[in-house]
């Protein structure tokens, strides 16, 4: 991962020929959607045949929205095959599959949609729309072309900012004050399709990637519910993204959570929030991993980068490249999480230690 620091496209003229073709295709997708179909009103007596594709718990609210709409008929749910999880390596379904069973919606779990049989099976369902929420797979062109009203996707950022697999960590790490969720029409690119609707949300100092992702997908479910009738009727027109404003994130790696004490305290604080719950902010002490579970930057104070200091009574801070980073909760490898005061009582030599 590139530490979720966005890389801006510098110029439209420098976009490769293949990328230009994708842009052309998304414009064509816009025009054909409205040229082909005059649209129709969502009515319970003629429900919209919908297929939902998703995987994690964040996607469940959007599935619930579709299932609760009397004018929508969710004919199938697509989710990846069950995986072995936990210490017992027990096969577990995805949260979306579990919820689909509760809602009595048929579930399909192809390992890929890039083969003729899988596409044929999906085609037989005659979906008029496909809604994709954190499915984890790109849809091939022959799937994108199946539904009358397209394949819609919820992406937890204000596209074109923070395209890619880690938009919420990217927004926090970049110090964005606001983010949001985008309802878009999928094309063959990575989050490059035209935008149908967006909803913004402020990023507060208490927000980390876990709770912010939850809230953004709840916002997205509400946005889908509010926008779907107008999209199907043709009253909403999607707009192409401005690729010149695009920024990118990449898949998170464990190394992304490693604390670089030469960085400013403000950055390390954002890093801890961006990588909660995984990979977290971590360092080493006496050859063991030390997880920093709750931290905050201090406006005053100074110490050598990586040096542990005491500030006020029973409080800990670590020197950084700029300012001090207060440590409120931490966890030493093989031990339980502890508040700073309790940790120091158990490890008095921690004061004055050098981390990392």
MARSE-240017 format. One record per residue (C-alpha): residue in three letters; x, y, z. Coordinates in steps of 0.001 Angstrom, whole numbers, plus 500000, padded with zeros to 6 digits. Layout:
! MARSE-240017
NODE  rest    east   north      up
NODE   ALA       X       Y       Z
...
//
This chain:
! MARSE-240017
NODE  rest    east   north      up
NODE   UNK  500000  500000  500000
NODE   UNK  501125  503553  499384
NODE   UNK  500249  504585  502932
NODE   UNK  496900  505629  501465
NODE   UNK  498516  508890  500373
NODE   UNK  496648  509802  497188
NODE   UNK  498452  510165  493889
NODE   UNK  496786  512679  491600
NODE   UNK  496590  512202  487852
NODE   UNK  498639  515116  486580
NODE   UNK  497026  515676  483205
NODE   UNK  494169  514382  481097
NODE   UNK  496508  514374  478091
NODE   UNK  498828  511929  479811
NODE   UNK  496128  509300  480354
NODE   UNK  497012  506113  478402
NODE   UNK  494975  505077  475377
NODE   UNK  493359  502231  477318
NODE   UNK  492200  504689  479982
NODE   UNK  490749  506985  477311
NODE   UNK  488731  504049  476043
NODE   UNK  487282  503505  479511
NODE   UNK  486305  507174  479715
NODE   UNK  484674  506907  476287
NODE   UNK  482807  503774  477371
NODE   UNK  481423  505412  480517
NODE   UNK  480075  508312  478440
NODE   UNK  478496  505835  476033
NODE   UNK  477016  503948  479020
NODE   UNK  475362  507170  480126
NODE   UNK  473830  507920  476749
NODE   UNK  472667  504377  476034
NODE   UNK  470974  504055  479424
NODE   UNK  468640  506890  478572
NODE   UNK  468440  506324  474818
NODE   UNK  467467  502674  475229
NODE   UNK  465000  503097  478041
NODE   UNK  462345  505693  478623
NODE   UNK  462351  504600  482245
NODE   UNK  459471  503439  484366
NODE   UNK  457917  504122  487714
NODE   UNK  458700  501879  490657
NODE   UNK  455435  500215  491664
NODE   UNK  454698  497252  493965
NODE   UNK  452465  495719  491298
NODE   UNK  455422  495663  488897
NODE   UNK  458488  495294  491148
NODE   UNK  461999  495883  489856
NODE   UNK  463978  492649  489544
NODE   UNK  467188  493304  491467
NODE   UNK  470336  491293  492155
NODE   UNK  472450  492345  495129
NODE   UNK  476203  491705  495331
NODE   UNK  478089  492232  498577
NODE   UNK  480196  490638  501285
NODE   UNK  480888  492345  504674
NODE   UNK  478541  493564  507397
NODE   UNK  478876  497105  506037
NODE   UNK  476876  495993  502992
NODE   UNK  473920  494604  504950
NODE   UNK  472023  497935  505380
NODE   UNK  471837  498360  501598
NODE   UNK  470522  494809  501215
NODE   UNK  467909  495537  503886
NODE   UNK  466851  498690  502026
NODE   UNK  466233  496750  498827
NODE   UNK  464441  493924  500610
NODE   UNK  462145  496314  502474
NODE   UNK  461062  498184  499342
NODE   UNK  457748  496743  498094
NODE   UNK  458545  498017  494600
NODE   UNK  461772  495968  494433
NODE   UNK  462028  492205  494044
NODE   UNK  465485  491027  495198
NODE   UNK  465657  487845  493139
NODE   UNK  469177  486858  494248
NODE   UNK  472165  487742  496382
NODE   UNK  475709  487158  495147
NODE   UNK  478540  486831  497642
NODE   UNK  481949  485067  497609
NODE   UNK  482272  481412  498647
NODE   UNK  482407  480683  502378
NODE   UNK  485850  480942  503962
NODE   UNK  487562  479311  506920
NODE   UNK  487887  481791  509766
NODE   UNK  489047  481929  513373
NODE   UNK  491317  479603  515303
NODE   UNK  489114  476611  514596
NODE   UNK  489254  477323  510846
NODE   UNK  485501  476765  510646
NODE   UNK  483757  477547  507377
NODE   UNK  481768  480734  507827
NODE   UNK  479396  482536  505469
NODE   UNK  479779  486212  504744
NODE   UNK  477522  488570  506731
NODE   UNK  475639  489314  503510
NODE   UNK  474937  485612  502952
NODE   UNK  473753  485197  506539
NODE   UNK  471379  488139  506158
NODE   UNK  470118  486896  502785
NODE   UNK  469154  483585  504384
NODE   UNK  467234  485470  507085
NODE   UNK  465424  487383  504344
NODE   UNK  464837  484143  502395
NODE   UNK  466600  485454  499287
NODE   UNK  468379  482874  497093
NODE   UNK  472179  483034  497394
NODE   UNK  474726  482409  494633
NODE   UNK  478438  482043  495388
NODE   UNK  480484  481687  492196
NODE   UNK  484230  481904  492700
NODE   UNK  484369  484190  489662
NODE   UNK  482013  485943  487265
NODE   UNK  484563  485729  484482
NODE   UNK  483281  482567  482859
NODE   UNK  480399  481711  480573
NODE   UNK  478525  479490  483020
NODE   UNK  478458  482095  485794
NODE   UNK  477318  484837  483421
NODE   UNK  474680  482530  481941
NODE   UNK  473333  481681  485395
NODE   UNK  473117  485383  486255
NODE   UNK  471454  486154  482932
NODE   UNK  468727  483581  483625
NODE   UNK  467687  485635  486664
NODE   UNK  466739  488464  484274
NODE   UNK  467952  491266  486572
NODE   UNK  466755  494738  485674
NODE   UNK  469325  496256  488025
NODE   UNK  472361  494994  489935
NODE   UNK  473389  496731  493156
NODE   UNK  477000  496199  494237
NODE   UNK  478202  497056  497759
NODE   UNK  481697  495951  498843
NODE   UNK  481505  492773  496753
NODE   UNK  485285  492699  496387
NODE   UNK  485393  491807  492713
NODE   UNK  485372  493776  489468
NODE   UNK  482466  492915  487177
NODE   UNK  483342  491959  483582
NODE   UNK  481778  493730  480610
NODE   UNK  479256  490986  479850
NODE   UNK  477866  491286  483389
NODE   UNK  477761  495086  483249
NODE   UNK  475671  494878  480082
NODE   UNK  473017  492526  481513
NODE   UNK  470677  494739  483568
NODE   UNK  468369  497230  481918
NODE   UNK  469138  499930  484474
NODE   UNK  472803  499157  484901
NODE   UNK  475039  498017  487740
NODE   UNK  475010  500507  490604
NODE   UNK  477761  500664  493210
NODE   UNK  478116  502365  496596
NODE   UNK  481651  503644  497189
NODE   UNK  482584  505197  500582
NODE   UNK  484290  508337  499301
NODE   UNK  483461  511455  497330
NODE   UNK  484661  510196  493967
NODE   UNK  486896  510832  492140
NODE   UNK  488798  511318  495422
NODE   UNK  490119  508118  497011
NODE   UNK  489418  505580  494309
NODE   UNK  490551  502055  495086
NODE   UNK  490207  499518  497909
NODE   UNK  490967  501691  500978
NODE   UNK  488984  504935  500615
NODE   UNK  488068  505423  504280
NODE   UNK  491605  504916  505646
NODE   UNK  492798  507137  502806
NODE   UNK  490503  509992  503802
NODE   UNK  491511  509840  507475
NODE   UNK  495231  509504  506769
NODE   UNK  495114  512422  504342
NODE   UNK  493581  514640  507011
NODE   UNK  490369  515246  505044
NODE   UNK  487782  517178  507035
NODE   UNK  484889  515755  505030
NODE   UNK  484194  512577  503130
NODE   UNK  481045  510912  501881
NODE   UNK  479506  508133  499859
NODE   UNK  478981  507935  496114
NODE   UNK  476290  506072  494207
NODE   UNK  477788  505381  490796
NODE   UNK  477153  503492  487574
NODE   UNK  479812  500819  487218
NODE   UNK  482060  500553  484200
NODE   UNK  485095  498317  483619
NODE   UNK  487509  500617  485465
NODE   UNK  488403  500851  489142
NODE   UNK  485807  503286  490555
NODE   UNK  485815  505265  487307
NODE   UNK  482126  505096  486393
NODE   UNK  479808  508105  486217
NODE   UNK  478380  509515  489451
NODE   UNK  474642  509274  490071
NODE   UNK  474438  510868  493545
NODE   UNK  476604  511691  496570
NODE   UNK  476120  512414  500260
NODE   UNK  478749  514099  502454
NODE   UNK  479757  513529  506086
NODE   UNK  482222  515357  508334
NODE   UNK  485192  513433  509735
NODE   UNK  485406  514039  513466
NODE   UNK  488441  513585  515734
NODE   UNK  486774  510537  517268
NODE   UNK  486282  508796  513925
NODE   UNK  488369  505798  512980
NODE   UNK  488123  503671  509852
NODE   UNK  485855  501101  511483
NODE   UNK  483122  503387  512771
NODE   UNK  483360  505801  509836
NODE   UNK  482976  502967  507328
NODE   UNK  479876  501773  509178
NODE   UNK  478323  505238  509088
NODE   UNK  479196  505834  505438
NODE   UNK  477531  502643  504286
NODE   UNK  474455  503495  506351
NODE   UNK  474424  506834  504555
NODE   UNK  474866  504952  501306
NODE   UNK  471873  502706  501981
NODE   UNK  469715  505776  502601
NODE   UNK  471098  507414  499456
NODE   UNK  470278  504316  497412
NODE   UNK  466737  504273  498785
NODE   UNK  466215  507966  498007
NODE   UNK  467762  507851  494526
NODE   UNK  466595  504535  493069
NODE   UNK  463080  505654  491988
NODE   UNK  464433  508700  490126
NODE   UNK  467193  506631  488523
NODE   UNK  464765  504019  487224
NODE   UNK  462332  506668  485965
NODE   UNK  465145  508466  484127
NODE   UNK  464842  511669  486173
NODE   UNK  468450  511423  487394
NODE   UNK  471337  511856  484977
NODE   UNK  474747  510450  485955
NODE   UNK  477749  512667  485333
NODE   UNK  481241  511538  484273
NODE   UNK  483974  511887  486887
NODE   UNK  486713  514470  486476
NODE   UNK  489741  512196  486100
NODE   UNK  492048  515160  486547
NODE   UNK  490911  515329  490188
NODE   UNK  491295  511602  490858
NODE   UNK  493341  510264  493777
NODE   UNK  494048  506639  494557
NODE   UNK  494410  504245  497474
NODE   UNK  495711  500696  497431
NODE   UNK  495216  497541  499458
NODE   UNK  496343  497839  503073
NODE   UNK  499374  495887  504245
NODE   UNK  500455  495096  507777
NODE   UNK  503554  497260  507381
NODE   UNK  501346  500317  506860
NODE   UNK  500659  500376  510601
NODE   UNK  504313  500583  511631
NODE   UNK  505028  503780  513578
NODE   UNK  507733  506009  512124
NODE   UNK  508646  508229  515066
NODE   UNK  510243  510810  512791
NODE   UNK  506742  511619  511541
NODE   UNK  504696  514376  513256
NODE   UNK  502438  513371  516143
NODE   UNK  499436  514585  514144
NODE   UNK  500203  512118  511352
NODE   UNK  500714  509204  513753
NODE   UNK  497363  509980  515368
NODE   UNK  495676  509885  511960
NODE   UNK  497568  506674  511155
NODE   UNK  496210  504964  514276
NODE   UNK  492641  505967  513410
NODE   UNK  493010  505146  509721
NODE   UNK  494213  501617  510450
NODE   UNK  491686  500657  513120
NODE   UNK  490876  497806  513446
NODE   UNK  493677  496502  511181
NODE   UNK  496635  496695  510933
NODE   UNK  496542  499258  513755
NODE   UNK  499438  501464  514858
NODE   UNK  502287  499367  516207
NODE   UNK  505941  499597  517202
NODE   UNK  508416  497419  519111
NODE   UNK  509833  497423  522640
NODE   UNK  512388  494946  523995
NODE   UNK  511999  492806  520893
NODE   UNK  508219  492509  521212
NODE   UNK  505410  494105  519270
NODE   UNK  503649  496947  521046
NODE   UNK  500203  497965  519804
NODE   UNK  499176  501568  520403
NODE   UNK  495415  501248  520724
NODE   UNK  494438  504801  521662
NODE   UNK  496586  507876  521101
NODE   UNK  496271  511628  520571
NODE   UNK  498637  514467  519618
NODE   UNK  499705  516922  522320
NODE   UNK  499883  520634  521567
NODE   UNK  502908  521155  523825
NODE   UNK  506008  519223  524866
NODE   UNK  509046  517731  523215
NODE   UNK  511183  514565  523370
NODE   UNK  513510  512628  521105
NODE   UNK  511626  510676  518417
NODE   UNK  510628  507299  519838
NODE   UNK  511550  508190  523428
NODE   UNK  508918  507453  526078
NODE   UNK  508293  510313  528492
NODE   UNK  505895  510966  531322
NODE   UNK  503567  513950  531144
NODE   UNK  501312  514899  534010
NODE   UNK  500684  512138  536549
NODE   UNK  500306  508552  535307
NODE   UNK  500311  509637  531675
NODE   UNK  502623  508591  528863
NODE   UNK  503796  510260  525674
NODE   UNK  506288  509419  522949
NODE   UNK  508516  511911  521174
NODE   UNK  507944  512341  517447
NODE   UNK  509385  514393  514616
NODE   UNK  507006  517160  515636
NODE   UNK  505359  517224  519060
NODE   UNK  504424  514476  521496
NODE   UNK  502025  511598  520970
NODE   UNK  500012  510772  524087
NODE   UNK  499519  507046  524687
NODE   UNK  496210  506251  526410
NODE   UNK  495871  502510  525803
NODE   UNK  498405  499970  524602
NODE   UNK  499033  496250  524385
NODE   UNK  502326  494403  524631
NODE   UNK  502677  491198  522632
NODE   UNK  501310  488271  524654
NODE   UNK  499525  490561  527134
NODE   UNK  496085  492057  527467
NODE   UNK  495305  495674  526522
NODE   UNK  495979  498131  529353
NODE   UNK  495529  501810  530089
NODE   UNK  498812  503711  530289
NODE   UNK  498846  504084  534082
NODE   UNK  498363  500350  534665
NODE   UNK  500962  499491  532029
NODE   UNK  503621  501647  533732
NODE   UNK  502918  500080  537105
NODE   UNK  503644  496683  535566
NODE   UNK  506613  497924  533517
NODE   UNK  508213  500867  535359
NODE   UNK  511277  500733  533075
NODE   UNK  509024  501697  530173
NODE   UNK  509550  505362  531101
NODE   UNK  512666  506534  529250
NODE   UNK  512631  503577  526853
NODE   UNK  513201  503974  523111
NODE   UNK  510524  502447  520887
NODE   UNK  510866  500964  517444
//
